[in-house]
Amino acid sequence: MNSYTIYKEYYELITLLPEKEQQELLLAITKYMFEDEEPNNLSERQKKIFNNLKRPLSKSKEQSKRRTKQKPNENQKETKTKPKEQPKENTSNDVNVNVDVNVIKEIIEYLNSKTNSSYRYSSKTTQQKINARLNEGYTLNDFIAVIDKKSSEWIGTEFEKYLCPETLFGTKFEKYLNQKSKKKVPEWFDKKIDKVELNEDEMEEMKELLKEYKQWT
């Protein structure tokens, strides 16, 4: 065979891995397709993805071999036929292979409790965002810190709508994590305080209290 097809679903699975492991896995897939060489030095994560893709890849390889063996009759004009579209592998229910699902669940449950939301930890997009940050070395406590900081800053403002996994755990995660927490001012800080006039009796009482205070000090 001279070529093989990489479907988008294959790409999405492979890119869940760190860049170096992606390259190793792609090389292993290429050797399997062109040289019939079974990979024997993959990590557990790489093996899981390879085994997931092996069935459709093998099917594609067999179809290519059959087409190569079928030579057209020299007395007949070669007719072009549209190849049947290869059925796509269904990966919608696959669990992210490079993620501890319990960690994702804990992060999303904490976010929901802070923002009164109902995001699903099983969402593929959410898993990809969190997985990318975990692969960069961030920890569960880092996610909680970002949620706390941005919730404190955005709840009750026009930015509250951005308290979602896609925004919080995206490419600005490091910036959010390292920003300094803003101290909340007291509720009365920006409220108008009405001036109250004291009558004579109240003024005398205040003077007496001041005298007593000076004696204590």
KAGIUR-V66440 format. One record per residue. N is the residue number from 1. RES is the residue in one small letter. SS is DSSP state (~ for helix, > for strand, _ for the rest). OMEGA is omega in whole degrees, -180 to 180 (* if undefined). Layout:
n=(N	N)
res=(RES	RES)
ss=(SS	SS)
omega=(OMEGA	OMEGA)
//
This chain:
n=(1	2	3	4	5	6	7	8	9	10	11	12	13	14	15	16	17	18	19	20	21	22	23	24	25	26	27	28	29	30	31	32	33	34	35	36	37	38	39	40	41	42	43	44	45	46	47	48	49	50	51	52	53	54	55	56	57	58	59	60	61	62	63	64	65	66	67	68	69	70	71	72	73	74	75	76	77	78	79	80	81	82	83	84	85	86	87	88	89	90	91	92	93	94	95	96	97	98	99	100	101	102	103	104	105	106	107	108	109	110	111	112	113	114	115	116	117	118	119	120	121	122	123	124	125	126	127	128	129	130	131	132	133	134	135	136	137	138	139	140	141	142	143	144	145	146	147	148	149	150	151	152	153	154	155	156	157	158	159	160	161	162	163	164	165	166	167	168	169	170	171	172	173	174	175	176	177	178	179	180	181	182	183	184	185	186	187	188	189	190	191	192	193	194	195	196	197	198	199	200	201	202	203	204	205	206	207	208	209	210	211	212	213	214	215	216	217)
res=(m	n	s	y	t	i	y	k	e	y	y	e	l	i	t	l	l	p	e	k	e	q	q	e	l	l	l	a	i	t	k	y	m	f	e	d	e	e	p	n	n	l	s	e	r	q	k	k	i	f	n	n	l	k	r	p	l	s	k	s	k	e	q	s	k	r	r	t	k	q	k	p	n	e	n	q	k	e	t	k	t	k	p	k	e	q	p	k	e	n	t	s	n	d	v	n	v	n	v	d	v	n	v	i	k	e	i	i	e	y	l	n	s	k	t	n	s	s	y	r	y	s	s	k	t	t	q	q	k	i	n	a	r	l	n	e	g	y	t	l	n	d	f	i	a	v	i	d	k	k	s	s	e	w	i	g	t	e	f	e	k	y	l	c	p	e	t	l	f	g	t	k	f	e	k	y	l	n	q	k	s	k	k	k	v	p	e	w	f	d	k	k	i	d	k	v	e	l	n	e	d	e	m	e	e	m	k	e	l	l	k	e	y	k	q	w	t)
ss=(_	_	_	_	_	_	_	~	~	~	~	~	~	~	_	_	_	_	~	~	~	~	~	~	~	~	~	~	~	~	~	~	~	~	~	_	_	_	_	_	_	_	_	~	~	~	~	~	~	~	~	~	~	~	~	~	~	~	~	~	~	~	~	~	~	~	~	~	~	_	_	_	_	_	_	_	_	_	_	_	_	_	_	_	_	_	_	_	_	_	_	_	_	_	_	_	_	_	_	_	~	~	~	~	~	~	~	~	~	~	~	~	~	~	~	_	_	_	_	_	_	_	_	~	~	~	~	~	~	~	~	~	~	~	~	_	_	_	_	~	~	~	~	~	~	~	~	~	~	~	~	~	~	~	_	_	_	~	~	~	~	~	_	_	~	~	~	~	_	_	_	_	~	~	~	~	~	~	_	_	_	_	_	_	_	_	_	_	_	_	_	_	_	_	_	_	_	_	_	~	~	~	~	~	~	~	~	~	~	~	~	~	~	~	~	~	_)
omega=(-176	-178	172	-173	172	179	-178	-180	177	-178	-178	178	-176	-177	172	-178	171	-172	-178	180	175	-179	-180	-178	179	178	179	179	-179	178	179	-177	-173	-175	-178	-178	178	180	-179	-179	179	174	-179	180	180	179	-180	-180	180	-180	178	-177	-171	-177	179	178	180	179	179	-180	179	178	180	179	180	179	180	-178	-177	180	-180	177	-176	-178	-179	177	179	179	179	177	-180	-179	178	-180	-179	179	-178	178	180	-180	-175	-178	-179	176	-179	-170	-175	-173	169	-174	179	178	178	-179	-179	180	-177	177	178	177	-180	-179	-179	-173	-178	-179	-179	177	-178	178	-179	180	-178	180	179	180	-180	180	-178	-179	180	180	178	178	177	175	179	-175	178	-180	178	179	180	180	179	179	180	-176	-176	176	179	-177	-169	-178	-179	178	179	-179	-177	-179	-180	177	-177	-178	-176	-180	-174	-173	-179	-173	179	-177	-178	179	179	-177	-174	178	-179	180	179	179	178	177	179	-177	-177	-170	-175	179	179	179	-179	177	-178	178	178	175	-174	-179	-180	178	179	179	178	179	179	179	179	177	179	-180	-180	178	-180	-176	*)
//
